[in-house]
Amino acid sequence: MKNLFLVRHAKSSWEVPIHDKDRGLTCQGVKDAHLVSSEAKDSIPKAYVIFSSTAKRTTNTALIFAQNLAYPIESIIYKDDLYTFDENDLEKVIKSYSNSYESVILFGHNGAITDFVNKFGDVYIENVPTSGFVHLKFEAEDWKKIKKGKIEKIIFPKNLR
C-alpha cells in the first residue's frame, strides 16, 4: 500500500518582477499553509518522507508543513524535477520513488497536481487550490505500478476559514 500526499504550494506573490522560481509567499499564503498543515496533521502516518520542488514558494510551503508536523527540516528532499507543471513529468518522478517509501508528501505546482489527482484519483477535482492537500492511497506495493487510487482526504484552505 502506498500513500501519496500532494500539496500545491501556498499563494505566491506576483508583485515583484523576478524569475518564476524565485517568487515567495504572500501573507495569506503563509496563513493558509499553517491552517492546512495543522488540519492535515492527524491524516499523516508516523513514517513518511517529504519531497519538494526547488521553487522558493514550494520550499517555503514545505518548511511550514514540516514545522507544524514536527518533521526535521534538514530531512526534506528538494528536487529540481518537481518544478514541473505537467502531470506526465510528475508521474515519472513519483513512479521513480524507492519502494522503501510507503508514504510520501510531495510539494509541487499546478496544473501537474490537479491533473495528476484527476488521472489517478477516484474523485474529480476541478482545481487543487494553493495550499490544497490531497491524500491518495494506492493498493500497489511498487510505486512503478500505481494505477487508479482512492482519494482519502481533501483539505482546501477555503473550507477552513
N, C-alpha and C positions, 0 to 999 in steps of 0.2 A: 504494500500500500504506500503510495506517495502522496504527500501533501504539498501543494503549491499555494503560497500566499502572495498574490500580486498586489502591489501598491503603486499607484500612479503618484508621481512627485506632487508635492503641495503647490499651491498657486505661486507663480513666479512673476517677477516684475519685468515689464517691457519699457519702463520709463527711461532707462539709460541705454544709449546706443552702443551695446557691447556684443561680442560674439555670443551666439545662442548658448553655447556650452558654459558660459560664464555668468549666466543670469542667476540671481539669488532669489530668495523667497520674499514675498510680501508679508506684512504683519498678519494679515488674515490667513495666509498660507501656514505660518508658524502656529497660529492658534488652532487651525484645522488639523494639522499633523498631530498636535498634542491631544486634541479631542478624539480623533480616530484611533490613535495608538493606545490611549487609555481604555477605550471601549473594546479594542481588539485583544487586549491583554489576556482575557480569560479563554479566548478561542485558540490560542497558540500553544502547541505542546511544549514540554520541558526542553526537549532537544531539537535544535534547528540551526540552520546556517543562514546568514544574511549576505546576499549579493546586491550590489548597487551599480548603476550606471555611473560613469565618472563625471557627468554634468553636475555643476555646483548645486543646482536646485534639487537634484536627486540625492546627492551625498548629504545635503543638509536635512532632507526629509528622513533619510536612513538614520542619521545621527539622533534626530528627535525620537524616532521609534526606539532605537537602541537604548537611549536614556530611559524611556518610560517602561521598557521591557527588562531593564537591568541586564542588558546584553553588553559584553565588553566591546567598546568601540574599536579597539585595535584588532578585533576578530572579523570586522566587516570586510568582505572581499569586493574590491572595486574592479569592474571590468569595462574596458572600452567598448566591447561588442554589445553591451547592454544599452549603449547610446544609439538606439535604433527606434524607428517609428514604423517598422514593417513587421507584421506578425510572423512571417516566414523566417526572418532573421532571428526573431525572439524564440521561435520554436526550435531552431537549430541549436541555440545556446542552451535552452532548457533540456533538450534531448542529449546534450553532451555532458550533463552533470554526472558525477560519480554516484553509483548506486549506494554508496555508504551514507549518502544524504537521504534520509526518509522525509524530512520536512525542510522546505526552502522558502525563505521570504525574499522576494525579488522586488527591487525598486526600479521602475522604468518609466517609459514615456508612452503617450498616446500617439497615433492610433494603434500601435503594437499591442498595448494592454487590452483595449476594448476588443480588437479583432481577435486576439488570442482567446480571450474569455468566451467570445461567441463561437469560435471554432471548436473549442474543447469543453465548454460548459454545457449544462442541460437547461439553462435559462437564458433567454435573450436579454442583453443589456444594451440599450441604445448608446449609452456613453458612460464609461467609467470616469467620473469627475476627478479633478485634482484632489489629492489626499484620499481617493477612493481605495477601498480594501476589498479584495475578493479572494475567498478561500476555495480552491478547487481540490477535490480528493479524487485520486485515480486508483483503480484496482490493480494496476501494474506493479510489479516489483522492480522493473527496469525503466529508467527514465526514457530510454530509446523507444520503448514500446507503449508509451502513454497514448491513449485514444480518448474517446469521449469520457469526460469525468463528471462528477457531481458537484454542483456549487453548494457548499456547506454554509457559507456565511457571506453576506454583503454588508459593508458598512460604508455609508456615504456621509460626509460632514453635514449636509443639509438636513439629514434625518436626526441629527444630534443637537442641532442648535435650537 
